[in-house]
Each structure stands twice: as structure tokens, then as C-alpha cells.
Amino acid sequence: MATIYQVAERAGVSLSTVSRVLNGKTTVNATLKAKVEKAMVELNYRPNSVARSLATSRSDSVGILVSELNTPFFGDLMQGVESTLRAADKHVIITVGHNNLTTEQDAVEFLISRNCDALIMHAEAMKDEDLIALNEKRLPISLVNRQVKGLENNCIALDNEKGGYLATTHLLELGHRDIAYISGPMKIRDACQRLKGHKRALEEAGVAYNPFLTFEGHYEEEDGKTGLLELMSRDTPFSALVCANDWMASGAMSCARDLGMDLPHDLSIVGFDDVVFAHHVYPRLTTVSNPIADMAKMSAQYILNTLYGHTHNVQRLFEPTLVVRESTMAYES
């Protein structure tokens, strides 16, 4: 196996010049850089990642903390981060927090023990002050789908309140007034924000919010089924349903069909996230687009800028958009 000394000798340059090329320094003369790269190819030289890590105090790896692994939403998040970092010759290590404080804290400690240079986190349970301390005292972090006062530059978020507002406004514009809502868990910020948007839309339309038309779920498909059955059992009629994510909307649609409903004639349904299956279910799901892959890319670019000297333009707040398909229609009295 070729060594860095042989590369320097073949290229006719100093060891320090080879080291600067390997570490991606922009101060290297272009001609010298070309000589080093040519010598590396001729010698089939492969940099020793451990040695490079010791030399730079960096591992070129970034930790990713997600809430779950079993949904398209987090699949898109991980793909967006990994592909962006891979293009910059960085690698990822992934852990799961399950929206549980102890599990999230353990996951963070694991990633730090793996010598990650930084963390990209979709964390719901950890307190704001703990995240601030983590960023200031231990290693750089970027937060996806969360805003923390004091970490504004680190946060890449969606306007979830506006997303909830768009979903309900769409149904109101179709003439619906009795609109049920299946929320995410109220301990999670985006679930609270989406419900807040739902309430704002009702208020602006002069429709009183009825708590008997709200069911709290946990962002799982089964919650859509359970929630629809529970809402129907309350003897408070409704002609439309908003679900705080597409998984729950899919569960509600399946349950409605099992009950013999004709969708959307008997019940209009709106989801949230626009995950991959939203245009494969029947009828195709009207939903709110959540550009999580783009948000993940921005989070990775923030880390590349902060830690590795890149100069990407980073968008920190994303706007949701309504995607109208066939699961909603005008109210029929």
C-alpha cells in the first residue's frame, strides 16, 4: 500500500502540501494540487481515514437522530441528509429517539461516543436549554422541524401552523362546516402547531371549535382508524376530517371504506406531509406538502458550512402548500 511519503516523492512536493490537499484546503496552488492528485491515482493511494481524523481532529462523520424509522417521512429526512453529506465526502451514523427523553439523551451520547463531528436532530423530547447547551459546550447541532430561541441559525423548520390552517381552510372553502380533526400527540410541537392552524381557520370562518370533534392520535396509521370510530361514536355529525399526518389519514380512509362509506361523497379527508403513498391510496389523498427532504438537505448544508468551510445558501423556514387530489369535494347537504 502506497504511503503519503511516496505520494509526496512522486509529485515532487512537500508532505505538508499533500496533507493540505487531502484535507481539502483551498489554499493549495492549483498546479501542485493537480500533481498530488495525479500521483495518488498512479500509486492507487487511499488516505487512511483514522490517520486523517487524528490529523484534523475530525472524523468526517455526522450523527443523525430521528424519531422513528418506520415511516416514509423519516426515510425522506435521512435520505436528504445522507445524499447531501455523501456528495461532500462525509458519512452518517443514525440513531432513533422514539420521542422519549431518556432515549434521545442516550442516542446523543452514543453519537458523541462515535466521534461524530456534528449532529442533525429531529428531537421532540429534549428541552430547549439542553439543546442549547449541547450546541455550545459539546458539538455543533442542526435541528430539523423545530425552532429553538437562541438557536435560530441552527434550526430548519416548517410553518406547521400555516399547514394546519391550509388544510382546514380548503374544506371550509368547499362548504364544509362540521370538520373533525385527528391530531398528533400534543406533547409534540408540530402537532400542537397544526391544531392551532386548524382552530385559526375555523375562527376566521366564524365556525366555533368543537372539542368533541377532535381526537388525539400518535401519528400512526391505526390512530386514523381508532380516531374515526371514536369521533363517529360521539354523535356529533361531521362531513369532513383533517388528519395531522398522511399515515392517520390513510388509516381513516381504510376504516371509512370498511364501514361502507363512499369517499369523498360521504366524507372528505385531508392529510399532512404528502408522503409517497398519498397519490397511491384511493381516492388519491388531498394533503399538505411538507418538504422534509429539502429541509434535511438544508440542515446538512448548514453543518457543511459551519464545520467544513462550505458556503451554501441555507433556507431556514419552509412554507407548506396544499396539494388537492380526489379525497375532498364540495359539501353536499
DANOR-V289975 format. One record per residue. N is the residue number from 1. RES is the residue in one letter. SS is DSSP state (alpha for helix, beta for strand, coil for the rest). PHI is phi in degrees with one decimal (999 if undefined). NEAR is the number of other C-alpha atoms within 8 Angstrom. Layout:
N & RES & SS & PHI & NEAR
N & RES & SS & PHI & NEAR
//
This chain:
1 & M & coil & 999 & 3
2 & A & coil & -66.7 & 9
3 & T & coil & -113.9 & 7
4 & I & alpha & -63.4 & 9
5 & Y & alpha & -65.6 & 7
6 & Q & alpha & -66.8 & 8
7 & V & alpha & -62.9 & 15
8 & A & alpha & -62.1 & 14
9 & E & alpha & -64.8 & 9
10 & R & alpha & -64.2 & 7
11 & A & alpha & -79.8 & 11
12 & G & coil & 72.7 & 7
13 & V & coil & -129.7 & 10
14 & S & coil & -81.4 & 8
15 & L & alpha & -60.7 & 9
16 & S & alpha & -64.8 & 6
17 & T & alpha & -66.9 & 10
18 & V & alpha & -59.7 & 14
19 & S & alpha & -62.0 & 8
20 & R & alpha & -65.7 & 10
21 & V & alpha & -64.3 & 11
22 & L & alpha & -62.6 & 8
23 & N & coil & -92.2 & 8
24 & G & coil & 73.3 & 6
25 & K & coil & -69.0 & 8
26 & T & coil & -86.9 & 4
27 & T & coil & -87.1 & 4
28 & V & coil & -78.2 & 10
29 & N & coil & -56.2 & 6
30 & A & alpha & -59.6 & 6
31 & T & alpha & -66.0 & 6
32 & L & alpha & -65.8 & 11
33 & K & alpha & -61.3 & 11
34 & A & alpha & -63.8 & 8
35 & K & alpha & -63.1 & 10
36 & V & alpha & -65.3 & 14
37 & E & alpha & -63.2 & 8
38 & K & alpha & -65.2 & 9
39 & A & alpha & -64.2 & 12
40 & M & alpha & -62.4 & 11
41 & V & alpha & -66.6 & 8
42 & E & alpha & -63.0 & 7
43 & L & alpha & -93.3 & 8
44 & N & coil & 54.4 & 7
45 & Y & coil & -78.9 & 12
46 & R & coil & -119.1 & 6
47 & P & coil & -60.0 & 6
48 & N & coil & -78.7 & 6
49 & S & alpha & -63.3 & 7
50 & V & alpha & -66.2 & 7
51 & A & alpha & -65.3 & 7
52 & R & alpha & -64.5 & 12
53 & S & alpha & -62.7 & 11
54 & L & alpha & -64.9 & 8
55 & A & alpha & -72.9 & 7
56 & T & alpha & -105.2 & 7
57 & S & coil & 62.5 & 6
58 & R & coil & -134.1 & 12
59 & S & coil & -100.4 & 11
60 & D & coil & 58.8 & 10
61 & S & beta & -126.7 & 13
62 & V & beta & -124.1 & 13
63 & G & beta & -82.8 & 14
64 & I & beta & -120.0 & 12
65 & L & beta & -111.8 & 16
66 & V & beta & -118.3 & 14
67 & S & coil & -77.5 & 12
68 & E & coil & -145.3 & 9
69 & L & coil & -114.9 & 8
70 & N & coil & -99.6 & 6
71 & T & coil & -131.8 & 7
72 & P & alpha & -59.6 & 8
73 & F & alpha & -55.9 & 9
74 & F & alpha & -77.0 & 12
75 & G & alpha & -62.0 & 10
76 & D & alpha & -64.5 & 10
77 & L & alpha & -62.8 & 12
78 & M & alpha & -63.9 & 11
79 & Q & alpha & -63.5 & 9
80 & G & alpha & -62.8 & 13
81 & V & alpha & -68.1 & 13
82 & E & alpha & -62.9 & 10
83 & S & alpha & -66.0 & 8
84 & T & alpha & -68.5 & 11
85 & L & alpha & -71.3 & 14
86 & R & alpha & -61.3 & 9
87 & A & alpha & -62.7 & 7
88 & A & coil & -99.8 & 6
89 & D & coil & 64.2 & 7
90 & K & coil & -115.1 & 10
91 & H & beta & -123.9 & 10
92 & V & beta & -123.5 & 10
93 & I & beta & -126.4 & 10
94 & I & beta & -114.3 & 8
95 & T & beta & -134.2 & 10
96 & V & beta & -124.3 & 12
97 & G & coil & -105.6 & 15
98 & H & coil & 54.7 & 9
99 & N & coil & 54.7 & 10
100 & N & coil & -120.5 & 9
101 & L & alpha & -58.5 & 9
102 & T & alpha & -62.6 & 6
103 & T & alpha & -65.6 & 11
104 & E & alpha & -64.0 & 16
105 & Q & alpha & -63.9 & 10
106 & D & alpha & -62.7 & 8
107 & A & alpha & -64.2 & 12
108 & V & alpha & -62.0 & 9
109 & E & alpha & -62.9 & 8
110 & F & alpha & -62.2 & 8
111 & L & alpha & -63.5 & 13
112 & I & alpha & -65.5 & 8
113 & S & alpha & -66.5 & 7
114 & R & coil & -86.7 & 6
115 & N & coil & 62.5 & 9
116 & C & coil & -65.5 & 15
117 & D & coil & -74.5 & 13
118 & A & beta & -159.8 & 11
119 & L & beta & -126.6 & 14
120 & I & beta & -112.8 & 14
121 & M & beta & -128.3 & 11
122 & H & coil & -109.2 & 11
123 & A & coil & -117.4 & 14
124 & E & coil & -108.5 & 9
125 & A & coil & -89.0 & 9
126 & M & coil & -66.5 & 10
127 & K & coil & -74.8 & 6
128 & D & alpha & -56.1 & 8
129 & E & alpha & -65.3 & 6
130 & D & alpha & -70.6 & 8
131 & L & alpha & -68.8 & 9
132 & I & alpha & -62.9 & 10
133 & A & alpha & -63.8 & 9
134 & L & alpha & -59.8 & 11
135 & N & alpha & -69.7 & 10
136 & E & alpha & -82.6 & 8
137 & K & alpha & -110.0 & 6
138 & R & coil & -124.7 & 7
139 & L & coil & -162.3 & 10
140 & P & beta & -65.2 & 13
141 & I & beta & -130.6 & 12
142 & S & beta & -131.4 & 14
143 & L & beta & -108.0 & 15
144 & V & beta & -104.8 & 14
145 & N & coil & 65.7 & 11
146 & R & coil & -154.7 & 13
147 & Q & coil & -118.1 & 10
148 & V & coil & -126.2 & 8
149 & K & coil & -63.4 & 6
150 & G & coil & 102.5 & 5
151 & L & coil & -126.4 & 9
152 & E & alpha & -55.0 & 8
153 & N & alpha & -70.6 & 5
154 & N & alpha & -86.6 & 10
155 & C & beta & -101.7 & 15
156 & I & beta & -118.0 & 18
157 & A & beta & -136.7 & 13
158 & L & beta & -106.3 & 11
159 & D & coil & -78.7 & 10
160 & N & alpha & -67.2 & 11
161 & E & alpha & -62.7 & 13
162 & K & alpha & -65.1 & 11
163 & G & alpha & -61.1 & 16
164 & G & alpha & -62.7 & 15
165 & Y & alpha & -64.3 & 15
166 & L & alpha & -63.2 & 14
167 & A & alpha & -61.4 & 16
168 & T & alpha & -74.2 & 13
169 & T & alpha & -59.7 & 11
170 & H & alpha & -57.2 & 8
171 & L & alpha & -69.4 & 15
172 & L & alpha & -62.1 & 11
173 & E & alpha & -67.6 & 7
174 & L & coil & -84.5 & 9
175 & G & coil & 98.1 & 8
176 & H & coil & -75.7 & 12
177 & R & coil & -124.3 & 9
178 & D & coil & -97.1 & 8
179 & I & beta & -117.6 & 13
180 & A & beta & -85.0 & 12
181 & Y & beta & -144.2 & 11
182 & I & beta & -108.1 & 15
183 & S & beta & -90.5 & 16
184 & G & coil & -81.9 & 13
185 & P & coil & -64.7 & 11
186 & M & coil & -68.5 & 9
187 & K & coil & -79.3 & 6
188 & I & coil & -101.0 & 10
189 & R & alpha & -61.2 & 9
190 & D & alpha & -66.1 & 10
191 & A & alpha & -64.8 & 13
192 & C & alpha & -64.5 & 12
193 & Q & alpha & -67.7 & 11
194 & R & alpha & -66.6 & 16
195 & L & alpha & -65.1 & 12
196 & K & alpha & -60.7 & 11
197 & G & alpha & -65.2 & 15
198 & H & alpha & -58.9 & 15
199 & K & alpha & -65.5 & 10
200 & R & alpha & -63.9 & 9
201 & A & alpha & -61.8 & 12
202 & L & alpha & -62.3 & 14
203 & E & alpha & -61.6 & 10
204 & E & alpha & -64.3 & 7
205 & A & coil & -88.6 & 7
206 & G & coil & 75.8 & 6
207 & V & coil & -105.0 & 8
208 & A & coil & -69.3 & 6
209 & Y & coil & -73.4 & 7
210 & N & coil & -112.5 & 6
211 & P & alpha & -61.2 & 5
212 & F & alpha & -70.9 & 8
213 & L & alpha & -101.9 & 11
214 & T & beta & -121.9 & 11
215 & F & beta & -128.1 & 11
216 & E & beta & -90.5 & 10
217 & G & coil & -108.1 & 12
218 & H & coil & -131.7 & 8
219 & Y & coil & 67.1 & 12
220 & E & coil & -111.5 & 9
221 & E & alpha & -56.3 & 12
222 & E & alpha & -61.7 & 8
223 & D & alpha & -65.0 & 13
224 & G & alpha & -66.1 & 19
225 & K & alpha & -68.8 & 14
226 & T & alpha & -60.7 & 9
227 & G & alpha & -64.7 & 13
228 & L & alpha & -63.2 & 11
229 & L & alpha & -62.9 & 8
230 & E & alpha & -66.2 & 9
231 & L & alpha & -63.3 & 14
232 & M & alpha & -68.1 & 9
233 & S & alpha & -74.5 & 7
234 & R & coil & -84.9 & 7
235 & D & coil & 56.2 & 6
236 & T & coil & -116.9 & 9
237 & P & coil & -64.1 & 6
238 & F & coil & -148.0 & 10
239 & S & coil & -108.2 & 13
240 & A & beta & -147.5 & 12
241 & L & beta & -140.3 & 13
242 & V & beta & -106.4 & 14
243 & C & beta & -113.5 & 15
244 & A & coil & -75.6 & 17
245 & N & coil & -153.9 & 11
246 & D & alpha & -71.1 & 14
247 & W & alpha & -60.5 & 10
248 & M & alpha & -68.3 & 18
249 & A & alpha & -63.0 & 16
250 & S & alpha & -62.6 & 11
251 & G & alpha & -63.9 & 13
252 & A & alpha & -65.7 & 15
253 & M & alpha & -64.9 & 12
254 & S & alpha & -62.5 & 9
255 & C & alpha & -63.8 & 11
256 & A & alpha & -61.7 & 12
257 & R & alpha & -65.2 & 10
258 & D & alpha & -62.0 & 7
259 & L & coil & -84.3 & 6
260 & G & coil & 86.6 & 6
261 & M & coil & -74.0 & 9
262 & D & coil & -101.4 & 9
263 & L & coil & -91.4 & 12
264 & P & coil & -97.0 & 12
265 & H & coil & -60.1 & 8
266 & D & coil & -87.1 & 8
267 & L & coil & -160.7 & 12
268 & S & beta & -87.1 & 14
269 & I & beta & -131.2 & 15
270 & V & beta & -122.5 & 15
271 & G & coil & -107.3 & 17
272 & F & coil & -154.3 & 14
273 & D & beta & 122.8 & 12
274 & D & coil & 56.3 & 13
275 & V & coil & -74.0 & 8
276 & V & alpha & -60.2 & 7
277 & F & alpha & -82.6 & 7
278 & A & alpha & -60.9 & 12
279 & H & alpha & -99.9 & 8
280 & H & coil & -110.2 & 7
281 & V & coil & -68.8 & 9
282 & Y & coil & -123.3 & 6
283 & P & coil & -67.4 & 9
284 & R & coil & -57.8 & 11
285 & L & coil & -84.0 & 15
286 & T & beta & -71.5 & 15
287 & T & beta & -154.5 & 16
288 & V & beta & -108.1 & 16
289 & S & beta & -72.3 & 11
290 & N & coil & -121.0 & 10
291 & P & coil & -76.2 & 9
292 & I & alpha & -64.4 & 9
293 & A & alpha & -63.7 & 12
294 & D & alpha & -68.3 & 8
295 & M & alpha & -64.2 & 16
296 & A & alpha & -63.1 & 14
297 & K & alpha & -60.0 & 11
298 & M & alpha & -63.8 & 12
299 & S & alpha & -63.1 & 17
300 & A & alpha & -65.1 & 13
301 & Q & alpha & -67.7 & 14
302 & Y & alpha & -60.5 & 12
303 & I & alpha & -65.2 & 13
304 & L & alpha & -61.6 & 12
305 & N & alpha & -66.7 & 11
306 & T & alpha & -68.6 & 9
307 & L & alpha & -107.9 & 8
308 & Y & alpha & -116.1 & 7
309 & G & coil & 79.1 & 7
310 & H & coil & -77.9 & 8
311 & T & coil & -132.9 & 6
312 & H & coil & -74.4 & 7
313 & N & coil & -80.9 & 5
314 & V & coil & -111.2 & 8
315 & Q & coil & -90.3 & 7
316 & R & coil & -104.2 & 10
317 & L & beta & -127.3 & 8
318 & F & beta & -109.0 & 11
319 & E & coil & -101.4 & 8
320 & P & coil & -75.1 & 13
321 & T & beta & -133.3 & 9
322 & L & beta & -84.6 & 11
323 & V & beta & -114.1 & 9
324 & V & coil & -89.5 & 8
325 & R & coil & -127.2 & 11
326 & E & coil & -100.7 & 10
327 & S & coil & -86.7 & 14
328 & T & coil & -129.6 & 13
329 & M & coil & -155.7 & 9
330 & A & coil & -61.9 & 8
331 & Y & coil & -61.1 & 8
332 & E & coil & -115.2 & 4
333 & S & coil & -76.9 & 2
//
